[in-house]
Amino acid sequence: MLQLLLVDDERSVVETLAETIPWESLGIGTIHEALSGAKALEIMENNAIDIIITDIKMPGMSGIELIATIHERWPHVHSILLTGYADFEYAKQAITQQSFDYLLKPISDEDLIDSVTRLVNRIKEKWEEAASYHKALYTLQENLPLLRSTLLNDLLTGKSFTEAALTDKLQLLELPYHVDQQIGMLVIRMEEHLSEMVDQDVALIEYAICNIVSEVMQKDFHIWHTRDAHDYIVILVSPRQDVSSSKDGHLKAKLELYAEQIQTNVQLYLKGAVSILVGSWGRFPNQINEIYERAVRSMRKRMGQGQGLFVTALDEPNRDPMQAIRTLYEPPTLNNLLEAGRFDDVEKKINHIFEELLHSSNHDIAEQMVEVYHILAGSFAFIIHKNGKQLSEVLPSESYRYFQAPHYTTAQQLLDWSKRTLYYIREDTEQELKDNHSSIVRSVKSFVDRNLAADVSLPAIADHVHLHPVYLSKIYKLETGEALTAYVYRLRMEKAAYYLRTSTAKVFEIAEWVGYNNTAYFIRVFKKYYDVTPQEYRDNLPL
């Protein structure tokens, strides 16, 4: 939905337009209001405005000056000019400033709706053009290295894709890999001064190292690289020639030889040391995560803090005697899902964790249950504490006792506790959100009721409750089912009708009491709401 800014030095004009035009049906999600050019520029600074509708004749900065400034600083913003002066000179200036339309006051709802509809359609057409195939392709090419790196990181950390989805991604990113292809891996650790640089310089060094890798290996291997969570440079390689034409031992020996050359060239040309581990060989993509984890484990066990080392992982055992529950650590992690409030996905992940636990080939399931318990308990405690609460505030005593002294004996008992604890965390989060939203609505209604004769524009209300206008509009509509501007309009009309029924005040006085300084506008919007003028409404009251 688009954002629109109304500018006029007459508050009644601005508020009437904001309240009476069906903006949402036109594709406008948020209406901002300004009573001067200076205020309009302030709103422009803090909001992503798409359309501005402004009066020309205003004290201080005129509408022509305002849109000239806006088009210079925010050239994407479109403008519609309003004026009470049917003077061709103004029209010529509007055309010079590239305004979309020029409407004479008093404007009819139909004319304004027609103008805004045509403008919204033009903006949508530009969006569609921006999303065209050629521009998308250009953007893809610009971001190709980052997208390739991200996909490889996903595969390293165990993220799974369907074969069709992965094939599509590989084709899109122009990566010459296919299912069941033979792959190898190099893991490079930057050392000495290379690892102590700031992020920008490290990225440049990574680029330089990968260029060296490409220069050395590109004749015989396809190269795909990324930087992992440990700041290792991970190089996935696949042989260019047909695997059947080359013995496995020959490829492995060649990869080790190239790795030694890379280490030497980095020292020679970049004046820094790297340690390199030559990983195991396997098949794409199912064994990538296994090869990577084995390589990282070898880096930790066999290299330690040594400098400039060269290690091969080919003699690593196929598997450890005790395997970790992989689902516990695969992205997205429990912490990430809980922080994002994705509780359904948290429950699915917990189910997958216990499915893996129960189907594990390890004989000592009790040992793995300890691992599962501590990860789950840590994640639950993490999100509760991050929400500013203590465990005892959110959890009943039965679930809370598990954190002090876990007393499960079976995987099912641990699973039941996990789901109960997740349920309480979810309930607490949702209740807090409801309470917060209800409090916002109460505060908004109280402010509007007290200030109906003054400024009750969306920016003024948002400022009072310390929220962004766009967010406030969404929250209010979500909680009440009614747009905030529609509520203000309805309240004004109901108050006006009440004063007409219960007082002898003149129509212009009642107009001011409900926030309309222009009596003619008040009469117009009242008739639009009740189908009669204020005087007709009063005259038709029973004696």
Secondary structure, 3 states (H helix, E strand, C coil): CEEEEEECCCHHHHHHHHHHCCHHHHCEEEEEEECCHHHHHHHHHHCCCCEEEEECCCCCCCHHHHHHHHHHHCCCCEEEEEECCCCHHHHHHHHHCCCCEEEECCCCHHHHHHHHHHHHHHHHHHHHHHCCHHHHHHHHHHCHHHHHHHHHHHHHCCCCCCHHHHHHHHHHCCCCCCCCCEEEEEEEEECHHHHHCCHHHHHHHHHHHHHHHHHHHCCCEEEEEEECCCCCEEEEEEECCCHHHCCHHHHHHHHHHHHHHHHHHHHHHHCCCEEEEECCCEECCCCHHHHHHHHHHHHHHHHCCCCCCEEECCCCCCCCCCCCCHHHCCCCCHHHHHHCCCHHHHHHHHHHHHHHHHCCCCCCHHHHHHHHHHHHHHHHHHHHHHCCCCHHHHCCHHHHHHHHCCCCCCHHHHHHHHHHHHHHHHHHHHHHHHHHHHHHHHHHHHHHHHCCCCCCCHHHHHHHHCCCHHHHHHHHHHHHCCCHHHHHHHHHHHHHHHHHHHCCCCHHHHHHHCCCCCHHHHHHHHHHHHCCCHHHHHHCCCC
